């Protein structure tokens, strides 16, 4: 899901105007297309942070954020923790078994 995703490109793929696409998407999904993309990227980041092994910078760039700073601000705003705090809490949990 990395890379730049533009509303215009999504609309062209659906063969409609970007305004019509945005209205249809919001009516069907309940959120704007770009909000949906960001939410999916944050969910994927949570999964990758919980596994450790990959740097936060690499996760940010792989998921299409402009840079690590942009990723950290967005993640913190949505999750309430920095990516490092999230990783620490996720990897400190005892495994069930």
MOPAC internal coordinates of N, CA, C and O (Angstrom, degrees):
PM7 1SCF
backbone

  N    0.0000 0     0.00 0     0.00 0    0    0    0
  C    1.4447 1     0.00 0     0.00 0    1    0    0
  C    1.5221 1   110.35 1     0.00 0    2    1    0
  O    1.2310 1   120.13 1  -174.08 1    3    2    1
  N    1.2799 1   117.36 1     5.92 1    3    2    1
  C    1.4521 1   120.37 1  -179.48 1    5    3    2
  C    1.5114 1   112.05 1   -68.66 1    6    5    3
  O    1.2310 1   121.10 1    -9.40 1    7    6    5
  N    1.2995 1   115.51 1   170.60 1    7    6    5
  C    1.4508 1   120.64 1   177.89 1    9    7    6
  C    1.5139 1   111.81 1    92.25 1   10    9    7
  O    1.2310 1   121.68 1    -7.17 1   11   10    9
  N    1.2987 1   114.40 1   172.83 1   11   10    9
  C    1.4574 1   121.40 1  -177.87 1   13   11   10
  C    1.5233 1   109.22 1   -82.17 1   14   13   11
  O    1.2310 1   120.98 1   -51.03 1   15   14   13
  N    1.3111 1   115.73 1   128.97 1   15   14   13
  C    1.4553 1   121.76 1   175.56 1   17   15   14
  C    1.5155 1   106.79 1  -116.09 1   18   17   15
  O    1.2310 1   120.58 1   -58.32 1   19   18   17
  N    1.3065 1   116.49 1   121.68 1   19   18   17
  C    1.4630 1   121.14 1  -176.98 1   21   19   18
  C    1.5262 1   110.36 1  -109.85 1   22   21   19
  O    1.2310 1   121.65 1   -38.74 1   23   22   21
  N    1.3370 1   114.45 1   141.26 1   23   22   21
  C    1.4522 1   120.96 1   178.86 1   25   23   22
  C    1.5323 1   110.45 1   -57.72 1   26   25   23
  O    1.2310 1   120.42 1   140.48 1   27   26   25
  N    1.3194 1   116.80 1   -39.52 1   27   26   25
  C    1.4563 1   121.07 1  -179.25 1   29   27   26
  C    1.5243 1   111.30 1   -60.01 1   30   29   27
  O    1.2310 1   120.50 1   139.68 1   31   30   29
  N    1.3423 1   116.64 1   -40.32 1   31   30   29
  C    1.4634 1   120.79 1  -179.50 1   33   31   30
  C    1.5236 1   111.04 1   -68.79 1   34   33   31
  O    1.2310 1   120.50 1   140.49 1   35   34   33
  N    1.3320 1   116.65 1   -39.51 1   35   34   33
  C    1.4681 1   119.67 1   177.58 1   37   35   34
  C    1.5251 1   109.80 1   -63.48 1   38   37   35
  O    1.2310 1   120.63 1   137.14 1   39   38   37
  N    1.3239 1   116.40 1   -42.86 1   39   38   37
  C    1.4651 1   120.74 1  -179.95 1   41   39   38
  C    1.5245 1   111.17 1   -65.16 1   42   41   39
  O    1.2310 1   120.17 1   138.81 1   43   42   41
  N    1.3278 1   117.28 1   -41.19 1   43   42   41
  C    1.4627 1   120.15 1   178.11 1   45   43   42
  C    1.5230 1   111.13 1   -61.92 1   46   45   43
  O    1.2310 1   120.55 1   140.35 1   47   46   45
  N    1.3133 1   116.55 1   -39.65 1   47   46   45
  C    1.4612 1   120.81 1   178.37 1   49   47   46
  C    1.5267 1   110.57 1   -61.51 1   50   49   47
  O    1.2310 1   120.65 1   143.17 1   51   50   49
  N    1.3320 1   116.36 1   -36.83 1   51   50   49
  C    1.4634 1   121.57 1   179.13 1   53   51   50
  C    1.5280 1   112.36 1   -85.57 1   54   53   51
  O    1.2310 1   120.10 1   177.21 1   55   54   53
  N    1.3258 1   117.41 1    -2.79 1   55   54   53
  C    1.4716 1   123.78 1   179.24 1   57   55   54
  C    1.5309 1   112.72 1    60.63 1   58   57   55
  O    1.2310 1   120.90 1  -138.84 1   59   58   57
  N    1.3264 1   115.89 1    41.16 1   59   58   57
  C    1.4658 1   121.43 1   176.25 1   61   59   58
  C    1.5254 1   108.32 1  -138.26 1   62   61   59
  O    1.2310 1   120.73 1   -10.57 1   63   62   61
  N    1.3156 1   116.20 1   169.43 1   63   62   61
  C    1.4617 1   119.65 1   176.57 1   65   63   62
  C    1.5217 1   109.16 1   -69.82 1   66   65   63
  O    1.2310 1   120.79 1   -21.18 1   67   66   65
  N    1.3223 1   116.09 1   158.82 1   67   66   65
  C    1.4606 1   118.51 1  -179.17 1   69   67   66
  C    1.5207 1   111.45 1   -65.54 1   70   69   67
  O    1.2310 1   119.97 1   147.75 1   71   70   69
  N    1.3286 1   117.66 1   -32.25 1   71   70   69
  C    1.4622 1   120.94 1   178.71 1   73   71   70
  C    1.5298 1   110.70 1   -68.12 1   74   73   71
  O    1.2310 1   120.98 1   136.34 1   75   74   73
  N    1.3291 1   115.73 1   -43.66 1   75   74   73
  C    1.4636 1   119.94 1   178.74 1   77   75   74
  C    1.5312 1   110.21 1   -65.98 1   78   77   75
  O    1.2310 1   120.60 1   138.18 1   79   78   77
  N    1.3197 1   116.47 1   -41.82 1   79   78   77
  C    1.4597 1   120.51 1   178.62 1   81   79   78
  C    1.5279 1   110.51 1   -59.81 1   82   81   79
  O    1.2310 1   120.45 1   133.31 1   83   82   81
  N    1.3318 1   116.75 1   -46.69 1   83   82   81
  C    1.4650 1   121.20 1  -179.36 1   85   83   82
  C    1.5252 1   110.75 1   -60.95 1   86   85   83
  O    1.2310 1   119.98 1   137.80 1   87   86   85
  N    1.3373 1   117.64 1   -42.20 1   87   86   85
  C    1.4695 1   121.09 1   178.25 1   89   87   86
  C    1.5272 1   110.94 1   -64.65 1   90   89   87
  O    1.2310 1   120.46 1   134.15 1   91   90   89
  N    1.3350 1   116.72 1   -45.85 1   91   90   89
  C    1.4689 1   120.24 1  -179.92 1   93   91   90
  C    1.5298 1   110.76 1   -63.18 1   94   93   91
  O    1.2310 1   120.68 1   136.83 1   95   94   93
  N    1.3227 1   116.31 1   -43.17 1   95   94   93
  C    1.4591 1   120.73 1  -178.58 1   97   95   94
  C    1.5285 1   110.05 1   -62.50 1   98   97   95
  O    1.2310 1   120.51 1   131.91 1   99   98   97
  N    1.3213 1   116.63 1   -48.09 1   99   98   97
  C    1.4681 1   120.75 1  -179.10 1  101   99   98
  C    1.5342 1   110.64 1   -61.93 1  102  101   99
  O    1.2310 1   120.07 1   139.67 1  103  102  101
  N    1.3276 1   117.47 1   -40.33 1  103  102  101
  C    1.4634 1   120.62 1   179.49 1  105  103  102
  C    1.5289 1   111.00 1   -64.71 1  106  105  103
  O    1.2310 1   120.28 1   142.92 1  107  106  105
  N    1.3204 1   117.06 1   -37.08 1  107  106  105
  C    1.4662 1   121.13 1  -177.00 1  109  107  106
  C    1.5257 1   112.31 1   -82.37 1  110  109  107
  O    1.2310 1   120.18 1   135.20 1  111  110  109
  N    1.3372 1   117.26 1   -44.80 1  111  110  109
  C    1.4654 1   122.05 1  -171.36 1  113  111  110
  C    1.5292 1   112.15 1   -97.56 1  114  113  111
  O    1.2310 1   120.29 1   153.08 1  115  114  113
  N    1.3303 1   117.05 1   -26.92 1  115  114  113
  C    1.4598 1   119.93 1   178.93 1  117  115  114
  C    1.5148 1   113.96 1    95.11 1  118  117  115
  O    1.2310 1   120.05 1  -175.66 1  119  118  117
  N    1.3136 1   117.52 1     4.34 1  119  118  117
  C    1.4599 1   121.90 1   179.13 1  121  119  118
  C    1.5219 1   108.27 1  -150.67 1  122  121  119
  O    1.2310 1   120.68 1   -13.40 1  123  122  121
  N    1.3219 1   116.30 1   166.60 1  123  122  121
  C    1.4679 1   119.27 1   179.21 1  125  123  122
  C    1.5315 1   109.87 1   -71.91 1  126  125  123
  O    1.2310 1   120.21 1   -22.88 1  127  126  125
  N    1.3218 1   117.20 1   157.12 1  127  126  125
  C    1.4628 1   119.64 1   178.78 1  129  127  126
  C    1.5299 1   112.82 1   -57.66 1  130  129  127
  O    1.2310 1   120.01 1   137.34 1  131  130  129
  N    1.3169 1   117.59 1   -42.66 1  131  130  129
  C    1.4585 1   119.48 1  -177.30 1  133  131  130
  C    1.5243 1   111.52 1   -71.59 1  134  133  131
  O    1.2310 1   120.23 1   144.57 1  135  134  133
  N    1.3194 1   117.16 1   -35.43 1  135  134  133
  C    1.4607 1   120.81 1   175.47 1  137  135  134
  C    1.5281 1   109.82 1   -62.37 1  138  137  135
  O    1.2310 1   120.78 1   139.68 1  139  138  137
  N    1.3106 1   116.11 1   -40.32 1  139  138  137
  C    1.4673 1   121.23 1   178.37 1  141  139  138
  C    1.5298 1   110.42 1   -62.72 1  142  141  139
  O    1.2310 1   120.39 1   135.19 1  143  142  141
  N    1.3237 1   116.85 1   -44.81 1  143  142  141
  C    1.4693 1   121.28 1   179.71 1  145  143  142
  C    1.5265 1   110.42 1   -60.78 1  146  145  143
  O    1.2310 1   120.28 1   133.79 1  147  146  145
  N    1.3169 1   117.08 1   -46.21 1  147  146  145
  C    1.4676 1   120.40 1  -179.76 1  149  147  146
  C    1.5310 1   110.62 1   -63.17 1  150  149  147
  O    1.2310 1   120.31 1   136.84 1  151  150  149
  N    1.3305 1   117.02 1   -43.16 1  151  150  149
  C    1.4673 1   120.32 1   179.80 1  153  151  150
  C    1.5306 1   110.89 1   -61.46 1  154  153  151
  O    1.2310 1   120.14 1   138.11 1  155  154  153
  N    1.3235 1   117.34 1   -41.89 1  155  154  153
  C    1.4738 1   121.06 1   178.02 1  157  155  154
  C    1.5228 1   110.53 1   -64.28 1  158  157  155
  O    1.2310 1   120.25 1   138.89 1  159  158  157
  N    1.3232 1   117.13 1   -41.11 1  159  158  157
  C    1.4659 1   120.12 1   178.95 1  161  159  158
  C    1.5248 1   111.14 1   -63.22 1  162  161  159
  O    1.2310 1   120.08 1   140.04 1  163  162  161
  N    1.3206 1   117.46 1   -39.96 1  163  162  161
  C    1.4625 1   121.05 1   178.52 1  165  163  162
  C    1.5219 1   110.15 1   -65.30 1  166  165  163
  O    1.2310 1   119.79 1   138.56 1  167  166  165
  N    1.3299 1   118.00 1   -41.44 1  167  166  165
  C    1.4695 1   120.84 1   178.24 1  169  167  166
  C    1.5280 1   111.03 1   -62.89 1  170  169  167
  O    1.2310 1   120.28 1   138.10 1  171  170  169
  N    1.3237 1   117.08 1   -41.90 1  171  170  169
  C    1.4670 1   120.17 1   177.49 1  173  171  170
  C    1.5235 1   110.53 1   -65.93 1  174  173  171
  O    1.2310 1   120.41 1   143.05 1  175  174  173
  N    1.3278 1   116.82 1   -36.95 1  175  174  173
  C    1.4650 1   120.51 1   178.14 1  177  175  174
  C    1.5200 1   110.09 1   -63.35 1  178  177  175
  O    1.2310 1   119.90 1   138.20 1  179  178  177
  N    1.3257 1   117.79 1   -41.80 1  179  178  177
  C    1.4681 1   120.94 1   178.35 1  181  179  178
  C    1.5262 1   110.73 1   -58.46 1  182  181  179
  O    1.2310 1   120.76 1   135.18 1  183  182  181
  N    1.3240 1   116.16 1   -44.82 1  183  182  181
  C    1.4656 1   120.01 1   179.30 1  185  183  182
  C    1.5235 1   111.16 1   -61.04 1  186  185  183
  O    1.2310 1   120.59 1   135.20 1  187  186  185
  N    1.3105 1   116.48 1   -44.80 1  187  186  185
  C    1.4637 1   120.75 1  -178.22 1  189  187  186
  C    1.5221 1   111.81 1   -70.79 1  190  189  187
  O    1.2310 1   119.94 1   143.73 1  191  190  189
  N    1.3126 1   117.72 1   -36.27 1  191  190  189
  C    1.4639 1   120.67 1   177.94 1  193  191  190
  C    1.5260 1   111.09 1   -66.73 1  194  193  191
  O    1.2310 1   120.13 1   144.57 1  195  194  193
  N    1.3045 1   117.35 1   -35.43 1  195  194  193
  C    1.4672 1   121.34 1  -179.14 1  197  195  194
  C    1.5222 1   111.98 1   -68.74 1  198  197  195
  O    1.2310 1   120.22 1   155.34 1  199  198  197
  N    1.3296 1   117.18 1   -24.66 1  199  198  197
  C    1.4632 1   120.65 1   179.73 1  201  199  198
  C    1.5178 1   112.80 1   -85.89 1  202  201  199
  O    1.2310 1   119.60 1   165.40 1  203  202  201
  N    1.3040 1   118.36 1   -14.60 1  203  202  201
  C    1.4709 1   123.36 1  -176.22 1  205  203  202
  C    1.5272 1   109.77 1    58.96 1  206  205  203
  O    1.2310 1   120.40 1    12.50 1  207  206  205
  N    1.3171 1   116.84 1  -167.50 1  207  206  205
  C    1.4547 1   120.99 1   176.80 1  209  207  206
  C    1.5211 1   116.28 1    83.19 1  210  209  207
  O    1.2310 1   119.29 1   156.11 1  211  210  209
  N    1.3133 1   118.95 1   -23.89 1  211  210  209
  C    1.4557 1   122.35 1  -179.97 1  213  211  210
  C    1.5244 1   108.43 1  -117.03 1  214  213  211
  O    1.2310 1   120.48 1   -43.05 1  215  214  213
  N    1.3081 1   116.68 1   136.95 1  215  214  213
  C    1.4658 1   119.47 1  -178.97 1  217  215  214
  C    1.5312 1   110.47 1   -67.28 1  218  217  215
  O    1.2310 1   121.28 1   -26.15 1  219  218  217
  N    1.2998 1   115.15 1   153.85 1  219  218  217
  C    1.4547 1   120.88 1   178.68 1  221  219  218
  C    1.5294 1   110.08 1   -62.46 1  222  221  219
  O    1.2310 1   120.84 1   142.22 1  223  222  221
  N    1.3052 1   116.00 1   -37.78 1  223  222  221
  C    1.4700 1   119.98 1   178.05 1  225  223  222
  C    1.5295 1   110.54 1   -61.81 1  226  225  223
  O    1.2310 1   120.21 1   134.91 1  227  226  225
  N    1.3177 1   117.21 1   -45.09 1  227  226  225
  C    1.4681 1   120.97 1   179.87 1  229  227  226
  C    1.5251 1   110.89 1   -63.33 1  230  229  227
  O    1.2310 1   120.19 1   139.14 1  231  230  229
  N    1.3296 1   117.23 1   -40.86 1  231  230  229
  C    1.4648 1   120.78 1   177.66 1  233  231  230
  C    1.5223 1   109.83 1   -61.89 1  234  233  231
  O    1.2310 1   120.58 1   134.14 1  235  234  233
  N    1.3211 1   116.49 1   -45.86 1  235  234  233
  C    1.4622 1   120.96 1   179.99 1  237  235  234
  C    1.5216 1   111.68 1   -57.29 1  238  237  235
  O    1.2310 1   120.62 1   131.36 1  239  238  237
  N    1.3108 1   116.42 1   -48.64 1  239  238  237
  C    1.4626 1   119.95 1  -177.39 1  241  239  238
  C    1.5242 1   111.76 1   -70.95 1  242  241  239
  O    1.2310 1   120.23 1   141.05 1  243  242  241
  N    1.3370 1   117.16 1   -38.95 1  243  242  241
  C    1.4663 1   120.67 1   178.57 1  245  243  242
  C    1.5155 1   112.32 1   -62.07 1  246  245  243
  O    1.2310 1   120.51 1   147.41 1  247  246  245
  N    1.3228 1   116.64 1   -32.59 1  247  246  245
  C    1.4605 1   120.70 1  -177.33 1  249  247  246
  C    1.5221 1   113.50 1   -91.23 1  250  249  247
  O    1.2310 1   120.34 1  -175.83 1  251  250  249
  N    1.3290 1   116.95 1     4.17 1  251  250  249
  C    1.4560 1   120.17 1   171.96 1  253  251  250
  C    1.5089 1   116.17 1    91.14 1  254  253  251
  O    1.2310 1   119.84 1  -166.17 1  255  254  253
  N    1.3288 1   117.90 1    13.83 1  255  254  253
  C    1.4611 1   119.36 1   174.44 1  257  255  254
  C    1.5170 1   109.07 1   -78.07 1  258  257  255
  O    1.2310 1   120.66 1   -27.12 1  259  258  257
  N    1.3273 1   116.35 1   152.88 1  259  258  257
  C    1.4590 1   121.50 1  -176.51 1  261  259  258
  C    1.5242 1   111.28 1   -59.54 1  262  261  259
  O    1.2310 1   121.01 1   136.30 1  263  262  261
  N    1.3352 1   115.66 1   -43.70 1  263  262  261
  C    1.4593 1   121.33 1   177.55 1  265  263  262
  C    1.5264 1   108.53 1  -162.03 1  266  265  263
  O    1.2310 1   120.41 1    -0.57 1  267  266  265
  N    1.3151 1   116.82 1   179.43 1  267  266  265
  C    1.4638 1   120.88 1  -177.55 1  269  267  266
  C    1.5204 1   111.48 1   -62.99 1  270  269  267
  O    1.2310 1   120.03 1   141.91 1  271  270  269
  N    1.3096 1   117.55 1   -38.09 1  271  270  269
  C    1.4612 1   121.33 1  -179.13 1  273  271  270
  C    1.5314 1   110.88 1   -62.77 1  274  273  271
  O    1.2310 1   120.62 1   134.61 1  275  274  273
  N    1.3277 1   116.43 1   -45.39 1  275  274  273
  C    1.4666 1   121.41 1   177.83 1  277  275  274
  C    1.5238 1   110.16 1   -60.68 1  278  277  275
  O    1.2310 1   120.25 1   136.42 1  279  278  277
  N    1.3186 1   117.13 1   -43.58 1  279  278  277
  C    1.4624 1   121.67 1   177.91 1  281  279  278
  C    1.5261 1   111.09 1   -60.96 1  282  281  279
  O    1.2310 1   120.35 1   131.95 1  283  282  281
  N    1.3311 1   116.94 1   -48.05 1  283  282  281
  C    1.4645 1   120.70 1  -177.38 1  285  283  282
  C    1.5276 1   111.56 1   -62.60 1  286  285  283
  O    1.2310 1   120.05 1   137.74 1  287  286  285
  N    1.3225 1   117.52 1   -42.26 1  287  286  285
  C    1.4670 1   120.56 1   178.42 1  289  287  286
  C    1.5279 1   110.89 1   -63.41 1  290  289  287
  O    1.2310 1   120.58 1   133.51 1  291  290  289
  N    1.3234 1   116.49 1   -46.49 1  291  290  289
  C    1.4645 1   121.08 1  -179.04 1  293  291  290
  C    1.5198 1   110.77 1   -64.61 1  294  293  291
  O    1.2310 1   120.40 1   134.91 1  295  294  293
  N    1.3238 1   116.85 1   -45.09 1  295  294  293
  C    1.4601 1   121.82 1  -179.45 1  297  295  294
  C    1.5249 1   110.30 1   -61.19 1  298  297  295
  O    1.2310 1   120.32 1   131.90 1  299  298  297
  N    1.3171 1   116.98 1   -48.10 1  299  298  297
  C    1.4639 1   122.07 1  -177.92 1  301  299  298
  C    1.5296 1   110.74 1   -63.09 1  302  301  299
  O    1.2310 1   120.19 1   138.44 1  303  302  301
  N    1.3086 1   117.24 1   -41.56 1  303  302  301
  C    1.4639 1   121.80 1   179.57 1  305  303  302
  C    1.5273 1   110.89 1   -61.87 1  306  305  303
  O    1.2310 1   120.08 1   142.32 1  307  306  305
  N    1.3148 1   117.45 1   -37.68 1  307  306  305
  C    1.4634 1   121.63 1  -174.98 1  309  307  306
  C    1.5208 1   113.63 1   -90.00 1  310  309  307
  O    1.2310 1   120.20 1   146.49 1  311  310  309
  N    1.3217 1   117.23 1   -33.51 1  311  310  309
  C    1.4636 1   120.89 1  -174.00 1  313  311  310
  C    1.5247 1   111.84 1  -101.45 1  314  313  311
  O    1.2310 1   120.31 1   154.50 1  315  314  313
  N    1.3321 1   117.01 1   -25.50 1  315  314  313
  C    1.4552 1   120.48 1  -178.31 1  317  315  314
  C    1.5157 1   113.48 1    87.31 1  318  317  315
  O    1.2310 1   120.58 1  -175.81 1  319  318  317
  N    1.3203 1   116.50 1     4.19 1  319  318  317
  C    1.4647 1   123.35 1   177.35 1  321  319  318
  C    1.5202 1   108.03 1  -136.64 1  322  321  319
  O    1.2310 1   120.54 1   -26.90 1  323  322  321
  N    1.3139 1   116.57 1   153.10 1  323  322  321
  C    1.4566 1   118.83 1   171.44 1  325  323  322
  C    1.5264 1   107.63 1   -72.97 1  326  325  323
  O    1.2310 1   119.73 1   -19.11 1  327  326  325
  N    1.3321 1   118.13 1   160.89 1  327  326  325
  C    1.4623 1   119.15 1   176.46 1  329  327  326
  C    1.5282 1   112.91 1   -56.33 1  330  329  327
  O    1.2310 1   119.81 1   142.06 1  331  330  329
  N    1.3257 1   117.97 1   -37.94 1  331  330  329
  C    1.4620 1   120.88 1   179.20 1  333  331  330
  C    1.5248 1   110.90 1   -66.32 1  334  333  331
  O    1.2310 1   120.30 1   137.45 1  335  334  333
  N    1.3329 1   117.03 1   -42.55 1  335  334  333
  C    1.4659 1   120.08 1   177.27 1  337  335  334
  C    1.5278 1   110.25 1   -62.20 1  338  337  335
  O    1.2310 1   120.95 1   137.04 1  339  338  337
  N    1.3289 1   115.78 1   -42.96 1  339  338  337
  C    1.4627 1   119.88 1   179.12 1  341  339  338
  C    1.5248 1   110.43 1   -61.52 1  342  341  339
  O    1.2310 1   120.44 1   134.48 1  343  342  341
  N    1.3240 1   116.76 1   -45.52 1  343  342  341
  C    1.4612 1   121.22 1  -179.93 1  345  343  342
  C    1.5256 1   110.53 1   -60.62 1  346  345  343
  O    1.2310 1   120.48 1   134.82 1  347  346  345
  N    1.3216 1   116.69 1   -45.18 1  347  346  345
  C    1.4701 1   121.20 1  -179.47 1  349  347  346
  C    1.5199 1   110.74 1   -59.89 1  350  349  347
  O    1.2310 1   120.45 1   133.00 1  351  350  349
  N    1.3257 1   116.74 1   -47.00 1  351  350  349
  C    1.4708 1   120.11 1  -179.98 1  353  351  350
  C    1.5247 1   111.33 1   -66.70 1  354  353  351
  O    1.2310 1   120.28 1   139.83 1  355  354  353
  N    1.3178 1   117.07 1   -40.17 1  355  354  353
  C    1.4630 1   120.28 1  -177.78 1  357  355  354
  C    1.5242 1   112.13 1   -69.25 1  358  357  355
  O    1.2310 1   120.15 1   143.70 1  359  358  357
  N    1.3161 1   117.32 1   -36.30 1  359  358  357
  C    1.4640 1   120.16 1  -178.14 1  361  359  358
  C    1.5139 1   112.13 1   -86.59 1  362  361  359
  O    1.2310 1   119.14 1   166.90 1  363  362  361
  N    1.3419 1   119.24 1   -13.10 1  363  362  361
  C    1.4659 1   122.10 1   177.42 1  365  363  362
  C    1.5178 1   112.64 1   -86.74 1  366  365  363
  O    1.2310 1   120.55 1   170.84 1  367  366  365
  N    1.3291 1   116.55 1    -9.16 1  367  366  365
  C    1.4628 1   118.66 1  -179.45 1  369  367  366
  C    1.5232 1   110.36 1   -69.52 1  370  369  367
  O    1.2310 1   120.20 1   -43.16 1  371  370  369
  N    1.3240 1   117.23 1   136.84 1  371  370  369
  C    1.4624 1   118.99 1   177.42 1  373  371  370
  C    1.5302 1   110.38 1   -69.11 1  374  373  371
  O    1.2310 1   120.45 1   -36.40 1  375  374  373
  N    1.2848 1   116.74 1   143.60 1  375  374  373
  C    1.4570 1   120.78 1   178.56 1  377  375  374
  C    1.5134 1   109.25 1   -80.34 1  378  377  375
  O    1.2310 1   121.26 1   -37.06 1  379  378  377
  N    1.3136 1   115.19 1   142.94 1  379  378  377
  C    1.4626 1   120.14 1   179.07 1  381  379  378
  C    1.5123 1   108.87 1   -87.03 1  382  381  379
  O    1.2310 1   120.73 1   -35.52 1  383  382  381
  N    1.2680 1   116.21 1   144.48 1  383  382  381
  C    1.4419 1   115.73 1   178.34 1  385  383  382
  C    1.4233 1   111.63 1  -179.46 1  386  385  383
  O    1.2310 1   120.10 1   180.00 1  387  386  385

